[in-house]
Amino acid sequence: MRDKLGPGTTLSYCTNVHACASINDIIASLTQDAAEVRRRVCPHDQLGIGLWIPAKPPRFGETIGTAVSLLRMSRRQSDRSLARLRAAFDDLGLAAVTCNAFPLYDFHQSVVKHTVYEPDWTSTYRAAHTSARVAILDQLNPDQHGCSVSTLPIGWRESRNADAERSEIAAFHLREAVRFLAKFSEDFGVDSTIDLEPEPGCILDTADDVIAFFDEHLPDEIHRKHIGVCHDICHAAVMFEDQREVLRRYAEAGIRVNKVQISSALDVDVHTIGYDAALEHLLDFVEPRYLHQTGFMKDGEFRLVEDLPDALWRFAEDASAGSTPDRLRVHFHVPIYLDSIGPLGTTNDQIAEAIAAAREYHDTKHFEVETYAWGVLPDDLKRDTLAEGIADELKWVLNTCGHIT
């Protein structure tokens, strides 16, 4: 869907919500689910797709040079399986406008947790895989003049010294990617970007981290033309960052936000509903597949706990000491049309502000609904079909934010 959030914008949903292991699986999910979403939301318009394609295990010696061969090949020779995927897009009225390359491997196995951060950006395979997605998007949508590929914000935190060294290596790989993306732009007029997606608990999880990384490692205009930020609204909310302020600071630092992931976190006003109600209802969201980082705010002091079960243990300890936090926010991507879930709140009231600020400060073009957690939601929050839920999310965005220009 084009121009719905302002001139030149695209609105899509991310297909990492589908359990796919192959191109055949992706085509099946598009035929079953995406086509139904389009019928419900925009039957006379193309439906935007934020593509997720799981990676194959790396081959020995695979480097960013592998990606570059794909980039150079993409305009000359179409991969057969990608040709089938493009045909499916055309037949179903879909358009591949962006790509999510954050999860590399199976994102729907029984336990994902920290494996979603593997390999990190110190890996040549991470660099190759991410850069190659530009070539894939180009094959699927050769008429577009720009594409964005969102990716891991370096890696999961380990220690100060280790993370500094990892950041150096990651920055080298990102600068290598820039060289090839710049050549692709020069040859074909496609301004592609790789966009780091800050996430709680990662090396880059706040605006301060992102700005410091770019200032130290990606200072040149050519770097910032091709490396930017994917702003996930849920992630910023869990870190208790002000959406508008973060987006303003990126602009002042000369960092482009090329993509916004529209998402919503759980927001628990402990001060109002009390410890017992908060604990009772948060227990419904404890599940084994994904990591659910939890931000605690007490008297203006913030701390981050790695996962929801650990957070509830800390919550109980705080309560026994008579010092419960004022508020909790949980990295659990809940349906964005929900203002509340029982006594629990959500952060969907931050979405319109974030979209408006991204347009104002960055002229952001790519907006992607990314509620990947439908399969692990409490049963009473699920819809009869996945397509119904995704369609209602897109309709909510259009009704709530569609007036933004």
C-alpha positions as a LaTeX table, in Angstrom:
\begin{tabular}{lrrr}
\hline
Residue & $x$ (\AA) & $y$ (\AA) & $z$ (\AA) \\
\hline
Met1 & 0.00 & 0.00 & 0.00 \\
Arg2 & 1.54 & 3.22 & $-1.17$ \\
Asp3 & 1.14 & 6.81 & 0.02 \\
Lys4 & $-1.16$ & 5.82 & 2.90 \\
Leu5 & 1.07 & 7.39 & 5.56 \\
Gly6 & 2.29 & 10.23 & 3.40 \\
Pro7 & 3.65 & 10.78 & $-0.12$ \\
Gly8 & 6.10 & 8.12 & $-1.19$ \\
Thr9 & 5.44 & 5.83 & 1.78 \\
Thr10 & 4.78 & 2.11 & 1.74 \\
Leu11 & 2.87 & 0.20 & 4.42 \\
Ser12 & 3.51 & $-3.53$ & 4.70 \\
Tyr13 & 3.37 & $-6.41$ & 7.13 \\
Cys14 & 6.37 & $-8.56$ & 7.97 \\
Thr15 & 6.27 & $-12.20$ & 6.91 \\
Asn16 & 8.47 & $-13.36$ & 9.80 \\
Val17 & 5.08 & $-14.13$ & 11.36 \\
His18 & 4.88 & $-17.14$ & 9.02 \\
Ala19 & 6.74 & $-20.37$ & 9.76 \\
Cys20 & 8.61 & $-20.88$ & 6.49 \\
Ala21 & 11.68 & $-22.98$ & 5.73 \\
Ser22 & 11.78 & $-22.68$ & 1.93 \\
Ile23 & 10.59 & $-20.65$ & $-1.03$ \\
Asn24 & 7.75 & $-23.18$ & $-1.41$ \\
Asp25 & 6.65 & $-22.45$ & 2.15 \\
Ile26 & 6.79 & $-18.71$ & 1.51 \\
Ile27 & 4.67 & $-19.01$ & $-1.62$ \\
Ala28 & 2.16 & $-21.16$ & 0.28 \\
Ser29 & 1.89 & $-18.62$ & 3.11 \\
Leu30 & 1.46 & $-15.76$ & 0.67 \\
Thr31 & $-1.25$ & $-17.67$ & $-1.17$ \\
Gln32 & $-3.09$ & $-18.64$ & 1.99 \\
Asp33 & $-2.58$ & $-15.63$ & 4.25 \\
Ala34 & $-1.26$ & $-12.59$ & 2.40 \\
Ala35 & $-3.87$ & $-12.90$ & $-0.34$ \\
Glu36 & $-6.61$ & $-12.99$ & 2.30 \\
Val37 & $-5.12$ & $-9.97$ & 4.08 \\
Arg38 & $-5.17$ & $-8.07$ & 0.79 \\
Arg39 & $-8.79$ & $-9.06$ & 0.17 \\
Arg40 & $-9.76$ & $-7.68$ & 3.58 \\
Val41 & $-7.68$ & $-4.49$ & 3.50 \\
Cys42 & $-6.89$ & $-3.30$ & $-0.03$ \\
Pro43 & $-8.50$ & $-5.52$ & $-2.69$ \\
His44 & $-7.88$ & $-2.93$ & $-5.43$ \\
Asp45 & $-4.33$ & $-2.05$ & $-4.39$ \\
Gln46 & $-1.07$ & $-3.94$ & $-4.01$ \\
Leu47 & $-0.42$ & $-5.19$ & $-0.49$ \\
Gly48 & 3.03 & $-4.35$ & 0.80 \\
Ile49 & 5.12 & $-7.25$ & 2.05 \\
Gly50 & 8.07 & $-7.01$ & 4.41 \\
Leu51 & 9.89 & $-10.11$ & 3.29 \\
Trp52 & 11.60 & $-12.60$ & 5.59 \\
Ile53 & 13.53 & $-15.46$ & 3.98 \\
Pro54 & 15.29 & $-17.91$ & 6.33 \\
Ala55 & 18.96 & $-18.46$ & 5.60 \\
Lys56 & 20.59 & $-21.74$ & 4.74 \\
Pro57 & 23.54 & $-22.90$ & 6.88 \\
Pro58 & 26.67 & $-21.05$ & 5.73 \\
Arg59 & 29.08 & $-22.69$ & 3.35 \\
Phe60 & 32.77 & $-22.75$ & 4.11 \\
Gly61 & 34.46 & $-19.54$ & 3.05 \\
Glu62 & 31.25 & $-17.62$ & 2.45 \\
Thr63 & 31.95 & $-13.90$ & 2.68 \\
Ile64 & 30.49 & $-10.62$ & 1.60 \\
Gly65 & 32.03 & $-11.33$ & $-1.79$ \\
Thr66 & 29.33 & $-13.97$ & $-2.20$ \\
Ala67 & 26.73 & $-11.27$ & $-1.69$ \\
Val68 & 28.39 & $-9.02$ & $-4.20$ \\
Ser69 & 28.22 & $-11.67$ & $-6.87$ \\
Leu70 & 24.48 & $-11.85$ & $-6.24$ \\
Leu71 & 24.17 & $-8.09$ & $-6.40$ \\
Arg72 & 25.93 & $-7.95$ & $-9.77$ \\
Met73 & 24.05 & $-10.96$ & $-11.10$ \\
Ser74 & 20.60 & $-9.79$ & $-10.08$ \\
Arg75 & 19.99 & $-7.57$ & $-13.10$ \\
Arg76 & 21.39 & $-10.11$ & $-15.56$ \\
Gln77 & 20.11 & $-13.47$ & $-14.43$ \\
Ser78 & 17.12 & $-14.33$ & $-12.27$ \\
Asp79 & 17.36 & $-17.22$ & $-9.87$ \\
Arg80 & 14.69 & $-19.80$ & $-10.76$ \\
Ser81 & 13.17 & $-20.04$ & $-7.29$ \\
Leu82 & 13.09 & $-16.25$ & $-6.98$ \\
Ala83 & 11.43 & $-16.06$ & $-10.39$ \\
Arg84 & 8.68 & $-18.32$ & $-9.03$ \\
Leu85 & 8.38 & $-16.10$ & $-5.96$ \\
Arg86 & 8.13 & $-12.98$ & $-8.10$ \\
Ala87 & 5.42 & $-14.62$ & $-10.20$ \\
Ala88 & 3.49 & $-15.37$ & $-7.02$ \\
Phe89 & 3.81 & $-11.73$ & $-5.92$ \\
Asp90 & 2.50 & $-10.55$ & $-9.27$ \\
Asp91 & $-0.36$ & $-13.05$ & $-9.38$ \\
Leu92 & $-1.49$ & $-12.25$ & $-5.82$ \\
Gly93 & $-1.25$ & $-8.47$ & $-6.07$ \\
Leu94 & 1.65 & $-8.18$ & $-3.61$ \\
Ala95 & 4.76 & $-5.99$ & $-3.59$ \\
Ala96 & 8.04 & $-6.74$ & $-1.81$ \\
Val97 & 9.07 & $-3.33$ & $-0.47$ \\
Thr98 & 11.46 & $-4.14$ & 2.39 \\
Cys99 & 13.19 & $-7.09$ & 3.99 \\
Asn100 & 13.69 & $-8.21$ & 7.59 \\
Ala101 & 17.10 & $-9.88$ & 7.88 \\
Phe102 & 17.27 & $-9.79$ & 11.69 \\
Pro103 & 16.40 & $-13.48$ & 12.29 \\
Leu104 & 18.58 & $-15.59$ & 10.01 \\
Tyr105 & 17.41 & $-19.09$ & 10.80 \\
Asp106 & 14.20 & $-20.84$ & 11.92 \\
Phe107 & 12.20 & $-18.18$ & 13.76 \\
His108 & 9.41 & $-20.57$ & 14.75 \\
Gln109 & 11.29 & $-23.44$ & 16.36 \\
Ser110 & 10.10 & $-24.43$ & 19.83 \\
Val111 & 12.81 & $-22.33$ & 21.51 \\
Val112 & 14.34 & $-19.29$ & 19.78 \\
Lys113 & 15.45 & $-17.00$ & 22.66 \\
His114 & 19.08 & $-15.85$ & 22.16 \\
Thr115 & 19.62 & $-17.81$ & 18.93 \\
Val116 & 17.89 & $-14.98$ & 17.06 \\
Tyr117 & 21.10 & $-12.97$ & 17.57 \\
Glu118 & 23.29 & $-15.63$ & 15.94 \\
Pro119 & 25.47 & $-15.15$ & 14.04 \\
Asp120 & 26.18 & $-11.55$ & 15.00 \\
Trp121 & 27.78 & $-8.86$ & 12.83 \\
Thr122 & 31.29 & $-10.15$ & 13.58 \\
Ser123 & 30.38 & $-13.00$ & 11.22 \\
Thr124 & 31.13 & $-12.70$ & 7.52 \\
Tyr125 & 28.04 & $-14.81$ & 6.90 \\
Arg126 & 25.81 & $-12.27$ & 8.66 \\
Ala127 & 27.29 & $-9.60$ & 6.39 \\
Ala128 & 26.89 & $-11.72$ & 3.26 \\
His129 & 23.34 & $-12.79$ & 4.06 \\
Thr130 & 22.19 & $-9.26$ & 4.83 \\
Ser131 & 23.79 & $-7.68$ & 1.77 \\
Ala132 & 22.41 & $-10.39$ & $-0.51$ \\
Arg133 & 18.86 & $-9.48$ & 0.53 \\
Val134 & 19.26 & $-6.32$ & $-1.52$ \\
Ala135 & 19.72 & $-8.46$ & $-4.63$ \\
Ile136 & 16.69 & $-10.55$ & $-3.71$ \\
Leu137 & 14.48 & $-7.48$ & $-3.26$ \\
Asp138 & 15.77 & $-6.14$ & $-6.57$ \\
Gln139 & 14.74 & $-9.34$ & $-8.36$ \\
Leu140 & 11.31 & $-9.32$ & $-6.76$ \\
Asn141 & 10.63 & $-5.63$ & $-7.35$ \\
Pro142 & 13.03 & $-4.29$ & $-10.00$ \\
Asp143 & 11.03 & $-1.09$ & $-10.60$ \\
Gln144 & 11.54 & 0.34 & $-7.11$ \\
His145 & 14.28 & 2.91 & $-6.65$ \\
Gly146 & 15.13 & 2.08 & $-3.05$ \\
Cys147 & 14.97 & $-0.82$ & $-0.65$ \\
Ser148 & 15.66 & $-1.26$ & 3.06 \\
Val149 & 16.97 & $-4.33$ & 4.85 \\
Ser150 & 16.63 & $-4.28$ & 8.64 \\
Thr151 & 19.16 & $-6.20$ & 10.70 \\
Leu152 & 20.59 & $-7.10$ & 14.09 \\
Pro153 & 22.08 & $-4.17$ & 16.10 \\
Ile154 & 25.57 & $-5.77$ & 16.14 \\
Gly155 & 24.75 & $-8.53$ & 18.66 \\
Trp156 & 23.62 & $-9.42$ & 22.16 \\
Arg157 & 25.62 & $-7.72$ & 24.92 \\
Glu158 & 28.43 & $-9.69$ & 26.56 \\
Ser159 & 30.92 & $-7.44$ & 28.36 \\
Arg160 & 32.26 & $-3.93$ & 27.85 \\
Asn161 & 35.66 & $-5.03$ & 26.48 \\
Ala162 & 34.28 & $-7.85$ & 24.35 \\
Asp163 & 31.52 & $-5.66$ & 22.94 \\
Ala164 & 33.99 & $-2.91$ & 22.00 \\
Glu165 & 36.03 & $-5.43$ & 20.03 \\
Arg166 & 32.93 & $-6.94$ & 18.43 \\
Ser167 & 31.76 & $-3.46$ & 17.43 \\
Glu168 & 35.08 & $-2.83$ & 15.66 \\
Ile169 & 34.74 & $-6.03$ & 13.64 \\
Ala170 & 31.07 & $-5.40$ & 12.90 \\
Ala171 & 31.84 & $-1.88$ & 11.71 \\
Phe172 & 34.46 & $-3.25$ & 9.30 \\
His173 & 31.87 & $-5.61$ & 7.81 \\
Leu174 & 29.31 & $-2.80$ & 7.55 \\
Arg175 & 31.81 & $-0.56$ & 5.76 \\
Glu176 & 32.58 & $-3.41$ & 3.36 \\
Ala177 & 28.86 & $-3.73$ & 2.71 \\
Val178 & 28.72 & 0.00 & 1.96 \\
Arg179 & 31.28 & $-0.35$ & $-0.83$ \\
Phe180 & 29.19 & $-2.94$ & $-2.60$ \\
Leu181 & 25.85 & $-1.22$ & $-2.03$ \\
Ala182 & 27.32 & 2.02 & $-3.37$ \\
Lys183 & 28.45 & 0.21 & $-6.53$ \\
Phe184 & 25.00 & $-1.35$ & $-6.90$ \\
Ser185 & 23.48 & 2.13 & $-6.60$ \\
Glu186 & 25.90 & 3.53 & $-9.17$ \\
Asp187 & 25.22 & 0.72 & $-11.66$ \\
Phe188 & 21.45 & 0.39 & $-11.30$ \\
Gly189 & 20.13 & 3.51 & $-9.56$ \\
Val190 & 18.82 & 1.56 & $-6.57$ \\
Asp191 & 19.58 & 3.30 & $-3.28$ \\
Ser192 & 19.61 & 0.35 & $-0.92$ \\
Thr193 & 20.15 & 0.59 & 2.83 \\
Ile194 & 21.06 & $-1.77$ & 5.65 \\
Asp195 & 19.28 & $-0.56$ & 8.77 \\
Leu196 & 20.39 & $-1.49$ & 12.27 \\
Glu197 & 17.42 & $-2.20$ & 14.54 \\
Pro198 & 18.11 & $-1.25$ & 18.19 \\
Glu199 & 16.72 & $-3.88$ & 20.56 \\
Pro200 & 16.71 & $-4.10$ & 24.38 \\
Gly201 & 19.74 & $-5.99$ & 25.67 \\
Cys202 & 21.78 & $-5.69$ & 22.47 \\
Ile203 & 25.00 & $-3.75$ & 21.96 \\
Leu204 & 22.86 & $-1.01$ & 20.42 \\
Asp205 & 19.67 & $-0.70$ & 22.44 \\
Thr206 & 19.31 & 3.05 & 23.02 \\
Ala207 & 19.70 & 6.19 & 20.94 \\
Asp208 & 22.88 & 6.99 & 22.90 \\
Asp209 & 24.40 & 3.66 & 21.80 \\
Val210 & 23.42 & 4.13 & 18.17 \\
Ile211 & 24.74 & 7.69 & 17.91 \\
Ala212 & 28.03 & 6.76 & 19.58 \\
Phe213 & 28.49 & 3.79 & 17.21 \\
Phe214 & 27.85 & 5.85 & 14.10 \\
Asp215 & 30.07 & 8.70 & 15.28 \\
Glu216 & 32.96 & 6.33 & 15.96 \\
His217 & 32.62 & 3.80 & 13.16 \\
Leu218 & 30.42 & 5.21 & 10.39 \\
Pro219 & 31.23 & 8.92 & 10.25 \\
Asp220 & 31.26 & 9.51 & 6.49 \\
Glu221 & 28.35 & 10.55 & 4.32 \\
Ile222 & 28.72 & 7.46 & 2.12 \\
His223 & 28.39 & 5.24 & 5.21 \\
Arg224 & 25.24 & 7.02 & 6.31 \\
Lys225 & 23.75 & 6.93 & 2.85 \\
His226 & 23.70 & 3.14 & 2.96 \\
Ile227 & 23.68 & 2.33 & 6.70 \\
Gly228 & 20.82 & 3.67 & 8.79 \\
Val229 & 18.36 & 2.74 & 11.49 \\
Cys230 & 15.21 & 0.65 & 11.59 \\
His231 & 13.19 & 2.13 & 14.46 \\
Asp232 & 11.07 & $-0.49$ & 16.22 \\
Ile233 & 8.41 & 1.33 & 18.25 \\
Cys234 & 8.00 & $-1.52$ & 20.76 \\
His235 & 11.75 & $-1.67$ & 21.44 \\
Ala236 & 12.05 & 2.04 & 22.18 \\
Ala237 & 9.02 & 1.84 & 24.46 \\
Val238 & 10.50 & $-1.04$ & 26.48 \\
Met239 & 13.62 & 1.10 & 27.02 \\
Phe240 & 11.33 & 3.96 & 28.18 \\
Glu241 & 12.67 & 6.21 & 25.44 \\
Asp242 & 10.51 & 9.03 & 24.11 \\
Gln243 & 9.69 & 8.17 & 20.49 \\
Arg244 & 9.81 & 11.72 & 19.12 \\
Glu245 & 12.96 & 12.59 & 21.05 \\
Val246 & 14.82 & 9.52 & 19.78 \\
Leu247 & 13.89 & 10.22 & 16.17 \\
Arg248 & 14.82 & 13.89 & 16.54 \\
Arg249 & 18.22 & 13.00 & 18.01 \\
Tyr250 & 18.98 & 10.62 & 15.14 \\
Ala251 & 18.25 & 13.41 & 12.67 \\
Glu252 & 20.46 & 15.87 & 14.53 \\
Ala253 & 23.27 & 13.29 & 14.49 \\
Gly254 & 22.93 & 12.83 & 10.72 \\
Ile255 & 21.62 & 9.25 & 11.01 \\
Arg256 & 18.78 & 8.30 & 8.69 \\
Val257 & 15.77 & 6.26 & 9.84 \\
Asn258 & 14.90 & 4.43 & 6.65 \\
Lys259 & 12.35 & 2.05 & 8.13 \\
Val260 & 9.91 & 1.96 & 11.05 \\
Gln261 & 8.55 & $-1.26$ & 12.47 \\
Ile262 & 5.08 & $-0.64$ & 13.84 \\
Ser263 & 4.78 & $-2.68$ & 17.02 \\
Ser264 & 3.37 & $-2.47$ & 20.54 \\
Ala265 & 4.66 & $-3.65$ & 23.92 \\
Leu266 & 2.90 & $-4.63$ & 27.13 \\
Asp267 & 2.71 & $-1.65$ & 29.50 \\
Val268 & 1.97 & $-2.39$ & 33.16 \\
Asp269 & 1.07 & 0.49 & 35.48 \\
Val270 & 1.98 & $-1.30$ & 38.72 \\
His271 & 1.34 & 1.78 & 40.80 \\
Thr272 & $-2.31$ & 1.79 & 39.69 \\
Ile273 & $-3.31$ & $-1.87$ & 39.38 \\
Gly274 & $-1.11$ & $-3.28$ & 42.16 \\
Tyr275 & 1.36 & $-6.13$ & 42.39 \\
Asp276 & $-1.13$ & $-9.02$ & 42.57 \\
Ala277 & $-3.09$ & $-8.06$ & 39.45 \\
Ala278 & 0.09 & $-7.30$ & 37.52 \\
Leu279 & 1.67 & $-10.65$ & 38.40 \\
Glu280 & $-1.48$ & $-12.65$ & 37.70 \\
His281 & $-1.92$ & $-11.27$ & 34.20 \\
Leu282 & 1.76 & $-11.18$ & 33.24 \\
Leu283 & 1.97 & $-14.91$ & 33.92 \\
Asp284 & $-0.28$ & $-15.40$ & 30.87 \\
Phe285 & 2.57 & $-14.10$ & 28.70 \\
Val286 & 5.32 & $-16.42$ & 29.95 \\
Glu287 & 6.14 & $-18.72$ & 27.03 \\
Pro288 & 9.27 & $-20.63$ & 25.96 \\
Arg289 & 9.89 & $-19.52$ & 22.37 \\
Tyr290 & 10.93 & $-15.87$ & 22.35 \\
Leu291 & 12.97 & $-13.61$ & 24.59 \\
His292 & 10.79 & $-11.03$ & 26.36 \\
Gln293 & 13.09 & $-8.38$ & 27.79 \\
Thr294 & 11.40 & $-6.34$ & 30.51 \\
Gly295 & 12.06 & $-2.74$ & 31.50 \\
Phe296 & 11.52 & $-1.65$ & 35.10 \\
Met297 & 10.97 & 2.01 & 36.01 \\
Lys298 & 11.10 & 3.10 & 39.65 \\
Asp299 & 11.31 & 6.76 & 40.72 \\
Gly300 & 12.82 & 7.67 & 37.36 \\
Glu301 & 15.46 & 4.92 & 37.53 \\
Phe302 & 15.50 & 2.33 & 34.74 \\
Arg303 & 16.78 & $-1.25$ & 34.70 \\
Leu304 & 16.42 & $-3.97$ & 32.11 \\
Val305 & 15.84 & $-7.64$ & 32.92 \\
Glu306 & 16.73 & $-10.19$ & 30.26 \\
Asp307 & 13.51 & $-12.25$ & 30.05 \\
Leu308 & 10.00 & $-12.22$ & 31.46 \\
Pro309 & 10.39 & $-15.21$ & 33.84 \\
Asp310 & 13.47 & $-13.53$ & 35.37 \\
Ala311 & 11.58 & $-10.25$ & 35.52 \\
Leu312 & 8.69 & $-11.81$ & 37.43 \\
Trp313 & 11.17 & $-13.31$ & 39.90 \\
Arg314 & 12.73 & $-9.87$ & 40.41 \\
Phe315 & 9.24 & $-8.38$ & 40.63 \\
Ala316 & 8.38 & $-10.78$ & 43.46 \\
Glu317 & 11.65 & $-9.97$ & 45.23 \\
Asp318 & 10.91 & $-6.26$ & 44.97 \\
Ala319 & 7.43 & $-6.78$ & 46.35 \\
Ser320 & 8.71 & $-8.78$ & 49.32 \\
Ala321 & 11.10 & $-5.91$ & 50.05 \\
Gly322 & 8.23 & $-3.42$ & 49.81 \\
Ser323 & 9.67 & $-1.67$ & 46.74 \\
Thr324 & 7.75 & $-2.61$ & 43.59 \\
Pro325 & 8.49 & $-0.69$ & 40.38 \\
Asp326 & 6.11 & 2.02 & 39.27 \\
Arg327 & 5.87 & 0.56 & 35.77 \\
Leu328 & 6.93 & $-2.45$ & 33.70 \\
Arg329 & 7.17 & $-2.73$ & 29.93 \\
Val330 & 7.60 & $-6.10$ & 28.26 \\
His331 & 9.09 & $-6.85$ & 24.85 \\
Phe332 & 6.12 & $-8.91$ & 23.72 \\
His333 & 4.76 & $-7.81$ & 20.35 \\
Val334 & 1.03 & $-7.74$ & 21.07 \\
Pro335 & $-1.57$ & $-6.90$ & 18.39 \\
Ile336 & $-1.26$ & $-3.19$ & 17.75 \\
Tyr337 & $-5.01$ & $-2.53$ & 17.79 \\
Leu338 & $-5.23$ & $-3.47$ & 21.50 \\
Asp339 & $-5.30$ & $-0.50$ & 23.88 \\
Ser340 & $-5.41$ & $-2.79$ & 26.89 \\
Ile341 & $-5.44$ & $-6.47$ & 27.85 \\
Gly342 & $-7.47$ & $-6.85$ & 31.02 \\
Pro343 & $-5.81$ & $-4.54$ & 33.57 \\
Leu344 & $-2.60$ & $-4.44$ & 31.51 \\
Gly345 & $-1.98$ & $-1.64$ & 29.07 \\
Thr346 & $-0.09$ & $-1.50$ & 25.79 \\
Thr347 & 2.12 & 1.12 & 24.17 \\
Asn348 & 0.03 & 1.46 & 21.02 \\
Asp349 & $-0.63$ & 5.08 & 21.97 \\
Gln350 & 2.98 & 5.79 & 20.92 \\
Ile351 & 2.57 & 4.55 & 17.36 \\
Ala352 & 0.99 & 7.63 & 15.75 \\
Glu353 & 3.58 & 9.91 & 17.36 \\
Ala354 & 6.47 & 7.73 & 16.16 \\
Ile355 & 5.14 & 7.60 & 12.60 \\
Ala356 & 4.61 & 11.37 & 12.54 \\
Ala357 & 8.11 & 12.03 & 13.91 \\
Ala358 & 9.73 & 9.64 & 11.43 \\
Arg359 & 8.03 & 11.46 & 8.58 \\
Glu360 & 8.89 & 14.88 & 9.99 \\
Tyr361 & 12.56 & 14.30 & 10.78 \\
His362 & 13.53 & 11.63 & 8.24 \\
Asp363 & 10.92 & 11.51 & 5.49 \\
Thr364 & 10.85 & 7.77 & 6.24 \\
Lys365 & 9.33 & 5.77 & 3.41 \\
His366 & 9.05 & 2.19 & 4.70 \\
Phe367 & 6.62 & 1.29 & 7.48 \\
Glu368 & 6.13 & $-2.34$ & 8.45 \\
Val369 & 3.71 & $-3.91$ & 10.94 \\
Glu370 & 5.77 & $-6.52$ & 12.79 \\
Thr371 & 3.65 & $-8.48$ & 15.23 \\
Tyr372 & 5.46 & $-11.80$ & 14.92 \\
Ala373 & 4.16 & $-13.27$ & 18.21 \\
Trp374 & 0.66 & $-14.37$ & 17.10 \\
Gly375 & 1.59 & $-18.02$ & 17.59 \\
Val376 & 2.53 & $-17.56$ & 21.27 \\
Leu377 & $-0.20$ & $-15.14$ & 22.34 \\
Pro378 & $-2.64$ & $-16.22$ & 25.05 \\
Asp379 & $-5.49$ & $-18.06$ & 23.32 \\
Asp380 & $-8.09$ & $-15.42$ & 24.12 \\
Leu381 & $-6.11$ & $-12.82$ & 22.11 \\
Lys382 & $-5.80$ & $-14.92$ & 18.96 \\
Arg383 & $-8.16$ & $-14.46$ & 16.02 \\
Asp384 & $-9.94$ & $-17.20$ & 14.08 \\
Thr385 & $-7.27$ & $-16.91$ & 11.39 \\
Leu386 & $-3.87$ & $-15.26$ & 11.22 \\
Ala387 & $-4.98$ & $-13.27$ & 8.18 \\
Glu388 & $-7.86$ & $-11.77$ & 10.14 \\
Gly389 & $-5.53$ & $-10.52$ & 12.86 \\
Ile390 & $-2.97$ & $-9.06$ & 10.43 \\
Ala391 & $-5.73$ & $-7.38$ & 8.43 \\
Asp392 & $-7.18$ & $-5.77$ & 11.54 \\
Glu393 & $-3.74$ & $-4.44$ & 12.46 \\
Leu394 & $-3.28$ & $-2.83$ & 9.05 \\
Lys395 & $-6.78$ & $-1.36$ & 9.18 \\
Trp396 & $-5.99$ & 0.09 & 12.63 \\
Val397 & $-2.87$ & 1.78 & 11.24 \\
Leu398 & $-4.82$ & 3.24 & 8.32 \\
Asn399 & $-7.64$ & 4.47 & 10.55 \\
Thr400 & $-5.35$ & 5.82 & 13.29 \\
Cys401 & $-2.44$ & 7.19 & 11.30 \\
Gly402 & $-3.62$ & 7.45 & 7.71 \\
His403 & $-4.25$ & 11.17 & 8.01 \\
Ile404 & $-0.51$ & 11.82 & 8.54 \\
Thr405 & 1.09 & 13.57 & 5.55 \\
\hline
\end{tabular}
